[in-house]
Amino acid sequence: MRVTFTVNGRRHEADDVWEGESLLYVLRERMGLPGSKNACEQGECGSCTVRLDGESVCACLVAAGQVEGREVVTVEGLADLARQRGETPAEGAADAGLSPVQKAFVDAGAVQCGFCTPGLLVAADELIEHNASPSDADIREALSGNLCRCTGYETILDAVRLAAARTGQPAGAGAPDAGPDAGTSQGGAI
Amino acid sequence: MEFLRPASWQEALAAKAEHPSAVPIAGGTDVMVEINFDQRRPGWLMDLNRVPELHEWETGEDSVRLGASVPYSRIMENLRAELPGLALAAHTVGSPQIRNRGSVGGNLGAASPAGDSHPPLLTAGAEVEAESVRGSRRIPVEEFFTGVKRNALAEDELIKYVHIKKATGPQQFSKIGTRNAMVIAVCGFSVALHPESRRVRAAVASAAPTPFRATEAEDFLSAALDEEGLWDSDRIVPPSVARRFAELCSAACKPIDDVRGSAAYRRHAVGVMARRTLTWVWESYRNGGRGGARNDEGGTRCA
């Protein structure tokens, strides 16, 4: 079957889509958007998290046919999404085109093997969009559907705190450091 | 495989009548897992996302009419006052991504003994409205679960609404798992106080082939509260009464040993959850509270 929907603001069309195929497969294998990662295929790990009509969902659990005519934002579209919200993208040669959340992950060193990062970025971006000053409990809950197999959760939490702090600041104000807050949260599973 | 995309409820019923083996898909959080893992290859997949009434809810005088596909996130955000037990249970489902897609209708359709919606539906009092081209009927939720992952739906029927009684007293939900998110319940428990009828309802998940109400425990507790005149007093439930209630809840279980837990553990855990959740709802009742949603700010209270 043919499926047509909007991805990151652009209309995409895919032909010969199998009826049982997931949105994730269509994005990665048919639309050339491999940012969303394929890991568990059962909604456990969150590495395929995308926005579907604004809501965070696991792309592996959405049937491609269900997305007909709808709007999807993937990790590849986060910078554009941030720009639409009026946020300033990162500057400088290395960071050009990164959304504030992506920049915060880089600055906080929240990336180890990187496989979970796209899903975490999309989930964290949605959290901050709705809650500019999340508590640690809010962050843990918002990211509770995303697994990091490197277990690098502490720096991920630091990155989200940093991104939230920067988002909450008036334009032009200096960004706080990632460091001092790093040790304040409790360890353990989310 | 054929992908059916009914644009209205009538179209969906007609499609289901024509293809009784069509598998309805709403959030996809169960169905897509089975398809991804090649455990299921239905001839027809029927997308219900385009049927508007399934995504709506309406609060009436005594009950809430909940569309089958209303995601758990909406229940948590919008129906906490009317359906505190279900809202608490909804908050324990999967993760934010799963709660944005999964729904009570899907939970009922899958009819897993471990479904998180089931105990609060049983304790609040609920009816499942099923419809086919032949007509519509309301199935009391107690009669809906017929076996492990089996329900009372005929093959041409679809779940349209769930009619759930609005809370008249505090309600609670508790579940055992290895962490707060992404857990299929080792076992689950819900309790609801119904002060207007001076009854207590208790229900258990994942400790028998189907979710069930612990009616003997309910009867014992309701009688004991009456006998001791506790509904009109400011007193706590005597520990001996709470203990007996817990024992009866445990005794009503018919659990199995499986990967998530042993039968003995489940029986024990149900007793512990029964005692604790009873303490919580009674405390809320004594404090004049109606809702049971007091423990989900800043992390769920440990059960």
Chai-1 contact restraints between the chains, C-beta under 6 A:
chainA,res_idxA,chainB,res_idxB,connection_type,confidence,min_distance_angstrom,max_distance_angstrom,comment,restraint_id
A,M1,B,F3,contact,1.0,0.0,6.0,A-B,restraint_1
A,E19,B,M1,contact,1.0,0.0,6.0,A-B,restraint_2
A,E19,B,F3,contact,1.0,0.0,6.0,A-B,restraint_3
A,E19,B,L45,contact,1.0,0.0,6.0,A-B,restraint_4
A,G20,B,M1,contact,1.0,0.0,6.0,A-B,restraint_5
A,G20,B,I35,contact,1.0,0.0,6.0,A-B,restraint_6
A,E41,B,N36,contact,1.0,0.0,6.0,A-B,restraint_7
A,Q42,B,V33,contact,1.0,0.0,6.0,A-B,restraint_8
A,G43,B,T29,contact,1.0,0.0,6.0,A-B,restraint_9
A,G43,B,I98,contact,1.0,0.0,6.0,A-B,restraint_10
A,E44,B,M182,contact,1.0,0.0,6.0,A-B,restraint_11
A,T49,B,Q97,contact,1.0,0.0,6.0,A-B,restraint_12
A,E55,B,N100,contact,1.0,0.0,6.0,A-B,restraint_13
A,S56,B,P96,contact,1.0,0.0,6.0,A-B,restraint_14
A,S56,B,Q97,contact,1.0,0.0,6.0,A-B,restraint_15
A,V57,B,Q97,contact,1.0,0.0,6.0,A-B,restraint_16
A,V57,B,N100,contact,1.0,0.0,6.0,A-B,restraint_17
A,V57,B,R101,contact,1.0,0.0,6.0,A-B,restraint_18
A,C58,B,Q97,contact,1.0,0.0,6.0,A-B,restraint_19
A,L61,B,G28,contact,1.0,0.0,6.0,A-B,restraint_20
A,L61,B,T29,contact,1.0,0.0,6.0,A-B,restraint_21
A,L61,B,M32,contact,1.0,0.0,6.0,A-B,restraint_22
A,V62,B,G28,contact,1.0,0.0,6.0,A-B,restraint_23
A,A63,B,I25,contact,1.0,0.0,6.0,A-B,restraint_24
A,A63,B,G28,contact,1.0,0.0,6.0,A-B,restraint_25
A,G65,B,F3,contact,1.0,0.0,6.0,A-B,restraint_26
A,G65,B,D47,contact,1.0,0.0,6.0,A-B,restraint_27
A,Q66,B,D47,contact,1.0,0.0,6.0,A-B,restraint_28
A,Q66,B,N49,contact,1.0,0.0,6.0,A-B,restraint_29
A,A137,B,G298,contact,1.0,0.0,6.0,A-B,restraint_30
A,A137,B,G299,contact,1.0,0.0,6.0,A-B,restraint_31
A,S144,B,S95,contact,1.0,0.0,6.0,A-B,restraint_32
A,S144,B,A181,contact,1.0,0.0,6.0,A-B,restraint_33
A,G145,B,S95,contact,1.0,0.0,6.0,A-B,restraint_34
A,G145,B,P96,contact,1.0,0.0,6.0,A-B,restraint_35
A,G145,B,Q97,contact,1.0,0.0,6.0,A-B,restraint_36
A,A189,B,R179,contact,1.0,0.0,6.0,A-B,restraint_37
